[in-house]
Amino acid sequence: MGRTTAIIGGGYSGAMLAVRLAESGATAVLIEKSGEFARGAAYGTRCDSHVLNVRSGRMSARADDPDHFVRWLAAHHPALADPQGFAPRRLYGDYLQAILAEAEATAPGAIVRVAEPALGVTDSGVRMPRGRNIEAEAVVLATGNPEPAALGAGDHPNIIANPWAAEALETVRPSDSIVLLGAGLTMIDVMLALEDRGWVGRAVALSRRGLLPRPHDPTQTPVEPLQLAAGPLSARLREVRRRSAAEGWGAVMDRLRHGNAETWATLPAAERARFLRHLRPMWDVHRHRLAPEPAGRIQRLMQDQQLVVAAGRIARIEPTAAGVEVHWTRRGDARTERLTGDRLVNCTGPGYREAAAADRLLAGLTAEGLARPDALGLGLDVTVDGALIGADGTPSTRLFALGPPARAALWECTAVPDIRERIEALAARLAA
């Protein structure tokens, strides 16, 4: 076997990197503390209403075989083998597990699974429980999205701090009134899962701007890539608006995705900060879209007033014996209002800034000077090829980040079509 790479995180990013390394003749030690490999949070769901938000024809895990996922569907779930369809995320997890198992069978010993938490990084590999050390020439952080940031309301049975935790929604009763903090994709998933469980109560979703993810246009056809002309952010925004008026915003967003990482890399730090302050909410709801079926269900819930979406800021959260009270101010109004519910669900999305300090592994890397947080709070500071940048500003030659942990340098590295290109490039470098 060739050199050994330790991969911390066994979701899509880590598992598919291990597969590519094994196919290249290298050895990969795949470390996943949950023991559930090739799924991660997104594809670990058991709710069939949680579908991919990218069409099946673009979800191949292999960059060199675009139809791979659709062929797998045709072989195992023929009724869903539509390249324009949106398959359940649970089945995509099955697909990834099948690829991992096939690679293990083809190259025995090339992929080693370790179902324990990684405690830290050493000069020779990864520090594990009970004083063990996994020897590796390179280490890749593929830890996926962190948990939502803490709400500051303490641990209380009426507050669901992490809706992705196992059986997190079990305590919600069918008639409960619910307050959801956040109105993005996590909120959508929570509402769909609750409805599938027979929930018939009322819910209010609070977010800064009250924006919902836009639905996919089922009539949209494939488009050619577009690279925006260099210039200040304001000029690029004007070009996007002009093209959207002529072509439709969905087509323009799809055309931009091929060059998003390059565009982000060329923006000065001040322009990146402006984007995050002013444009990020609009970007998120147009870029991370909903499949038509769940979009229709959310629209029906809103029409029936079972779901209300409001814009404003949270002042404080007070758990009570009967439920929870949320004190908030509407957008554009200084008056404080009080909202009550039986349960509160934290749907604010991944807490990247908080994870750097709260996660034992990341905090250890930072404390030892092997990594440093990104200045904008997006995660770890990394180079465009994923190398961790140490406290002294020097890129590492053996420590890398892949997927969401690398978003500070790449911005768009959370969807399969984006991550698989990074997997190919990193696998080639590590196997060399």
NORCOR-V356667 format. One record per residue. RES is the residue in one letter. PSI is psi in whole degrees, -180 to 180 (NA if undefined). NEAR is the number of other ideal C-beta (glycine too) atoms within 8 Angstrom. Layout:
# NORCOR-V356667
RES|PSI|NEAR ; RES|PSI|NEAR
This chain:
# NORCOR-V356667
M|157|7 ; G|-157|7 ; R|161|9 ; T|135|12 ; T|129|16 ; A|127|15 ; I|117|15 ; I|108|13 ; G|120|14 ; G|24|15 ; G|-155|16 ; Y|-54|15 ; S|-52|15 ; G|-44|17 ; A|-43|15 ; M|-29|15 ; L|-42|17 ; A|-41|14 ; V|-47|12 ; R|-38|12 ; L|-43|15 ; A|-41|16 ; E|-20|9 ; S|0|10 ; G|8|8 ; A|173|14 ; T|137|14 ; A|129|15 ; V|114|13 ; L|112|14 ; I|116|16 ; E|110|14 ; K|-28|8 ; S|-20|6 ; G|-1|6 ; E|103|7 ; F|147|11 ; A|26|14 ; R|-56|11 ; G|-174|12 ; A|-41|9 ; A|-44|9 ; Y|6|14 ; G|-7|9 ; T|147|11 ; R|8|5 ; C|117|10 ; D|-13|8 ; S|-14|11 ; H|98|11 ; V|164|12 ; L|147|12 ; N|17|11 ; V|140|9 ; R|146|11 ; S|-34|16 ; G|-12|10 ; R|11|9 ; M|18|13 ; S|136|12 ; A|-10|12 ; R|120|7 ; A|-29|8 ; D|5|3 ; D|80|7 ; P|-26|6 ; D|9|9 ; H|-46|10 ; F|-41|14 ; V|-39|13 ; R|-38|9 ; W|-43|10 ; L|-43|15 ; A|-35|8 ; A|-33|6 ; H|-28|8 ; H|69|8 ; P|-30|8 ; A|-17|4 ; L|6|11 ; A|58|11 ; D|116|7 ; P|-26|9 ; Q|1|7 ; G|175|8 ; F|99|12 ; A|156|14 ; P|140|11 ; R|-29|12 ; R|-42|12 ; L|-32|12 ; Y|-35|13 ; G|-40|12 ; D|-42|9 ; Y|-46|12 ; L|-39|15 ; Q|-34|11 ; A|-41|9 ; I|-44|13 ; L|-45|14 ; A|-38|8 ; E|-42|8 ; A|-38|14 ; E|-37|11 ; A|-35|6 ; T|-38|7 ; A|77|9 ; P|132|5 ; G|-10|7 ; A|-24|13 ; I|122|14 ; V|122|8 ; R|136|8 ; V|114|10 ; A|64|7 ; E|162|8 ; P|142|8 ; A|132|13 ; L|-24|10 ; G|177|11 ; V|135|13 ; T|177|8 ; D|-22|2 ; S|5|6 ; G|-130|11 ; V|132|16 ; R|130|10 ; M|171|13 ; P|160|7 ; R|31|4 ; G|12|4 ; R|159|7 ; N|128|10 ; I|118|11 ; E|132|6 ; A|142|12 ; E|-26|6 ; A|153|12 ; V|133|14 ; V|127|17 ; L|111|15 ; A|51|16 ; T|0|11 ; G|-160|13 ; N|137|6 ; P|170|11 ; E|162|9 ; P|152|13 ; A|147|8 ; A|146|7 ; L|-9|11 ; G|15|5 ; A|7|10 ; G|178|5 ; D|119|4 ; H|141|8 ; P|-21|4 ; N|-4|10 ; I|122|14 ; I|99|12 ; A|-32|10 ; N|100|9 ; P|-12|13 ; W|-5|7 ; A|152|7 ; A|129|3 ; E|30|5 ; A|-34|9 ; L|6|12 ; E|-30|5 ; T|-11|7 ; V|124|11 ; R|157|7 ; P|-33|8 ; S|7|5 ; D|142|11 ; S|140|11 ; I|139|15 ; V|125|15 ; L|125|15 ; L|109|14 ; G|146|13 ; A|24|12 ; G|-152|14 ; L|-33|10 ; T|-43|13 ; M|-42|13 ; I|-47|13 ; D|-42|12 ; V|-45|13 ; M|-42|14 ; L|-43|14 ; A|-41|13 ; L|-43|12 ; E|-39|11 ; D|-28|9 ; R|2|9 ; G|12|6 ; W|135|9 ; V|19|6 ; G|-156|12 ; R|147|9 ; A|145|14 ; V|125|13 ; A|122|14 ; L|131|15 ; S|167|13 ; R|-44|8 ; R|-5|7 ; G|31|11 ; L|140|10 ; L|150|10 ; P|137|13 ; R|150|9 ; P|155|10 ; H|147|13 ; D|111|7 ; P|-16|6 ; T|-4|4 ; Q|137|10 ; T|163|4 ; P|146|3 ; V|162|9 ; E|150|4 ; P|154|7 ; L|131|11 ; Q|119|8 ; L|147|10 ; A|147|7 ; A|151|4 ; G|179|5 ; P|161|6 ; L|-38|10 ; S|-39|6 ; A|-39|9 ; R|-37|12 ; L|-41|9 ; R|-38|8 ; E|-41|10 ; V|-43|11 ; R|-41|8 ; R|-46|8 ; R|-36|10 ; S|-38|10 ; A|-32|5 ; A|-37|5 ; E|-19|7 ; G|138|8 ; W|-32|8 ; G|-43|12 ; A|-41|10 ; V|-41|13 ; M|-40|10 ; D|-35|10 ; R|-33|12 ; L|-29|12 ; R|-29|11 ; H|-25|8 ; G|13|11 ; N|-43|11 ; A|-42|12 ; E|-42|8 ; T|-45|12 ; W|-41|12 ; A|-28|9 ; T|-10|6 ; L|132|10 ; P|160|5 ; A|-39|8 ; A|-37|6 ; E|-37|10 ; R|-44|11 ; A|-40|9 ; R|-42|10 ; F|-47|12 ; L|-35|9 ; R|-43|7 ; H|-35|6 ; L|-18|11 ; R|-45|9 ; P|-42|9 ; M|-38|8 ; W|-49|9 ; D|-45|11 ; V|-23|12 ; H|-32|10 ; R|-43|8 ; H|88|8 ; R|170|11 ; L|146|13 ; A|154|12 ; P|-41|10 ; E|-52|8 ; P|-33|12 ; A|-41|12 ; G|-38|9 ; R|-41|12 ; I|-40|14 ; Q|-40|8 ; R|-42|8 ; L|-38|12 ; M|-40|11 ; Q|-35|6 ; D|3|6 ; Q|19|7 ; Q|-24|9 ; L|127|12 ; V|134|9 ; V|128|11 ; A|152|10 ; A|132|11 ; G|-173|13 ; R|143|7 ; I|129|10 ; A|-49|7 ; R|160|6 ; I|129|13 ; E|107|9 ; P|145|11 ; T|172|8 ; A|-33|2 ; A|-19|4 ; G|-120|12 ; V|147|17 ; E|133|11 ; V|121|16 ; H|126|12 ; W|164|12 ; T|133|11 ; R|153|10 ; R|126|10 ; G|9|3 ; D|129|7 ; A|-11|3 ; R|138|6 ; T|132|7 ; E|162|9 ; R|129|7 ; L|130|11 ; T|154|9 ; G|163|13 ; D|-33|11 ; R|149|15 ; L|134|17 ; V|127|13 ; N|104|13 ; C|31|15 ; T|-6|10 ; G|-180|9 ; P|136|9 ; G|78|13 ; Y|-46|12 ; R|-43|9 ; E|-32|10 ; A|-34|13 ; A|-29|13 ; A|-32|8 ; A|-32|7 ; D|127|10 ; R|-43|7 ; L|-50|14 ; L|-41|13 ; A|-37|11 ; G|-42|11 ; L|-40|14 ; T|-44|14 ; A|-34|6 ; E|-1|8 ; G|9|9 ; L|-18|11 ; A|166|14 ; R|148|10 ; P|150|11 ; D|144|10 ; A|-25|6 ; L|5|9 ; G|23|8 ; L|-10|9 ; G|-141|15 ; L|151|17 ; D|120|11 ; V|163|15 ; T|174|8 ; V|-20|8 ; D|12|8 ; G|2|13 ; A|133|11 ; L|139|15 ; I|125|13 ; G|179|12 ; A|-27|8 ; D|4|5 ; G|6|5 ; T|127|6 ; P|140|8 ; S|154|11 ; T|0|4 ; R|-7|7 ; L|128|13 ; F|160|16 ; A|146|13 ; L|138|16 ; G|-148|17 ; P|-37|14 ; P|-16|13 ; A|11|15 ; R|-22|13 ; A|-36|11 ; A|-24|12 ; L|-21|13 ; W|-68|9 ; E|92|11 ; C|39|12 ; T|-13|9 ; A|151|7 ; V|-47|10 ; P|-27|10 ; D|-44|14 ; I|-35|15 ; R|-31|13 ; E|-38|9 ; R|-35|14 ; I|-46|14 ; E|-46|10 ; A|-43|9 ; L|-39|14 ; A|-42|12 ; A|-40|9 ; R|-44|8 ; L|-33|13 ; A|-12|12 ; A|NA|4
